[in-house]
Amino acid sequence: MAKCHSMEERTENMSNKLFVGSLSWNTDDFGLQAAFERFGEISDAKVITDRDSGRSRGFGFVTFADPAAAARAVQEMNGAELDGRTLNVDIAQERSGGGRGGDRRGGGGGRW
């Protein structure tokens, strides 16, 4: 039963987390937070960067303490402009497993 509760808890937390797409290459974590903080307390604002170059990948995530604040931010910021770009803002979706970095069982490098 505890497993079920943690899944609900994770789903609830995800409703506080927003995906923000179409970011300008010039937008950083601070600019992202500044653009969204008028809607409520932000626990995290992060522009995703390329691992090798360190350059923005053009999207990020903003996590609010309150789901109602996140909902208001989606309504008002989706389609709004930041640093010359029209934003795409929505509730973040949890990544599904199965891609790179997923659970890899068995197999010894192609051996039988």
N, C-alpha and C positions, 0 to 999 in steps of 0.2 A: 504494500500500500504506500510506503514511503516513496517508492519510485514514481508512482502516479503523482504524488504531491510535488515532487521536485520538477516534474514535467510541467505541471500547471504553473509552478513558480517561475520556471524559465520562460514560459509563454507570456506570463504577466510582465516579466522584465523586458521581454522583446517589444512589448507595446510602448515602452518608454524610449526605445531606441529608433532613431530615424536614419534612413539612408538619404544622403544629399548628393545628387549627381549633377553633372555639367558644371563643376567648379572651375573657376579660372586657375591657370597654372600659378598665379600670384597669390591665391588665397592660402593662408596657413592656418594652423590650429587656433591661434588667437583671433584671427579674423572670422573664422567659422563660429567660434563661441560668441563673439561680439554680435554677430548677426542674429543669433537665436536667443540670447539671454533675456531679452525683453519678455519672453513668453513664460519664463519660470526658471527655477534652479536647475543648472546643468551640472551633471556629475562627470561628464566627459565629452570632449569635442576633439575629433581626430581626423585630419586629412590623411588619406592613405597615400603612401609614397612607394615608388619603385625601390625594391630592395638593393639593386645594384647602383643606380644613378642617384637615388635620393630625391628625385623629382616627383612632383605630385602626379597621381594617376587620374586626377580629375573627379574624384569622388571622396566622400568621407562619411562619418557617422557622428551624430549628436545624441547623447543619452540624457534624458531628463529625469529628475527625481520623481516627477508626478506625471502619470499617463494623460491627464487632462491637458497639461501644458504641452505635451508632445502633440496631442490632437489639434490644439490651437495652432501650433507652429506649422503643422502640415497644411492646414487650411489657408493660412496667411502667407506661407513662404513658398509653396509649390507654385511655380510660375513667376515668382518675384526675381528681381535682379540683384546680383551681388558681384562686385568687381567686374561689371560689364558683361556678365553671363546670366542667362535665364536659368534658374535652378529647377531641378527635378527633385521634389521632396516627397517621401513616402515612409510608412512604417517599415523598418528593416525586416527582412525575412531571414529566418535562420537558414544557414547553409546546410544542404543535405549532404550526407556522406557519400562515398563512392567515387569521388574525384581523386585527384592527386592527394596523397597524404592520408588516404582512407585506411581502413583496417586491411592489412595485407597478411593473410594467413597461408601457412604451408609454403610449398615451392622452395626449391633450393637453387635458384638462379637458372631455371630451365632444365634441371636434371630430372630424370625419371625416378 
